[in-house]
Amino acid sequence: MKMEKIMEIAKRRGFFWHSSAIYGGLAGFYDYAHLGTALKRRWENTWRDFFLSLEENFHEIEPCQMLHEKVFIASGHVDSFIDPVVRCKKCLNTERADHLLEEVLGGSFEGVSLTEMNELIKKHGIKCPKCGGALEEVGSINMMFPVEVGTGNPERAYLSPETAQGAYINFKQEFETLRKKLPLGLAVIGKAFRNEISPRNLLMRMREFTQAELQIFFDPETINQHPRFNEVENYAIRVFPVKNRGNGKIEEMACRDVVKRLELPVFYVYYMARIQQFYLDILGFPREVFRFKELSEEERAFYNKYHWDIEINLESLGGFREVGGIHYRTDHDLKGHQRVSGESMEVNIEGRKFIPHVLELSFGVDRNLYALLETFYAEEKERTVFRFPGGLSPFDVGVFPLVSKDGLPEKAKEVYTLLKKHGFSVFYDASGSIGRRYRRIDEIGIKAGITIDYQTLQDNTVTLRDRDSMKQIRVRTEDLSDVLRRFLSGERIQRLGEIIN
Ligand code: GAP
C-alpha cells in the first residue's frame, strides 16, 4: 500500500515515473522528473560531501559507462555475472528462480545451485506465478547488456553493470599522477546497467540505475590498522551476523568488539562506522531501521572476501532491504586487469612491490532515494508529508504571495530573487489558496514556506512556516537569508522568532 501511495505522489507531483511511458513503458526503467532530479542531486551531493571528506587522497572521477569487453573478461563478469532463471512452458514468462523460491517458500535462496533449485521447484510443485503453467528446468543468463561499437567491423563492449570497473581501469594512471600514495580513493557516481530478469518494486530493482561507489585502494599489510580508528572504537554499530539468522537478532556492538568478536579487519570496521554515521547523523534515518547484514559464503558476490550489506527496514517490502554494501574485493579486480591487459597494476612503495587491495563502499542511489521517500513519508489528519531530514528536500524553500493582487506577487518575486541570489533553491507558487499551497509543499517535502502578505507591504516582514510543526514566525526581509540558513541547518523555529499561530 505504502509503495502504491508513494508511486501515486511521485507521478502526480513529479518525482519519477515510468520511462518511455507514451509508448507503453519499458519494464525496469524510470525517468526522474523535476522534483526527483532535485532530490537525487541533493542525495548525491550529501554523499560526496561526506565520503570525499573522509581522507585528503579521496577523489571523484567520471569514467565512461560503456567499456571494452575485455574489462569484463578481466573482472570475471563475462563468466560469473549470472542469475538463475526459470521459464514457463506455457506462457514463456521468465522469473528469477531464487526470487520465485523466496516468494513461495520464504527465506533466501541466493547462491543455491541450479540443481538444488530444480529439486525444490519439483518437490514443492511450484508453477508459473502468472498462468499456473509448468516450469522448464532452471538455467542461467548473463545480466550485462552487450553493445556493438562502430560499423563495418564493430567491437564488442558492455554497458557497465557497476561503476567500480571504471575506477579500476583508471587506478594506475591516477596513482601515478596523485604522487603515488596509498590509500587512494576513487569515487564514481554514475549509471549501471543490468538486464534484470524481473525488475520490480519501483526504484529497488531497475535495469538502468545509479550507483555511488568509492573504491579505496590500500596496502594489504595495513588492513589491521587505521590511523583514525580511535575515533570510532567505542562507537556501536548495528550488525546482523550470519550466525543470528535463526533468531533474527541485530546486535549493537562497539567497533572495537566487532574487530575482536566478528574477526573483521580494523580498516573494514572503520568504514562500517563511517557508513552508519552517514545514515544516522547525516541522512537522519532512525537508528532502528538501519543494520549491516553479513552475507554467507554462498551469498557473497564472486569477487568479495568480506561482504556485508547495508540495509534499511522498509515496511512496504516486508523488512530489511539492501541499499548498499561494504565489500573487501582484495586484489581480485586489479589482478584480473593486469592479467588480461598485460599492464602492470603493481605499485612500488618504499621498495616494496605489490598489487593494492580494494575496499569498496557501494550504494545504490535509487534504492536510497526510495528508502528516503518511504521512511520519511507520513500521513496525518489533514495532510500527507515527506519529513525529509536536513538539507534533503527537493527545494530549500517555497515562496508564496498570499493573494494574486495588490502588489503581493511583485513583492513575492522580489523575495524569490533575493533568496536565489543568496544561493537557496526556491519553489515559487502563486496558484490556489494559501492552505492548498502549504499542503503542496508538505507533500513534496519542502521544509520552509515563506508567505508575503499585506503586512509585508507595511513593515517588510514575511512569515516563515515550518513544515514539521506547521508553526510560523515573522521575519524581516533583511534578516531572511540568515534566519533561513539557521532554520535549514536544524535550529528550531521557536528559537528564531515569536510563534504567531
Ligand atoms: N560494485 C559492487 C556492486 O555493484 P551490488 O551489490 O551488485 O555491488 C551495489 O550493487 C548496489 O547497487 C546495491 O546494494 C543496490 O543498492 C544497487 N543495485 C544493484 N542492483 C540494482 C538494481 N537492479 N536496481 C537498483 N539498484 C540496484
Residues whose N, C-alpha, C, O or C-beta is under 5 A from the ligand:
A	BS01	GAP	P161 E162 A164 E196 L203 M204 R205 M206 F209 E322 V323 G324 G325 S362 F363 G364 R367
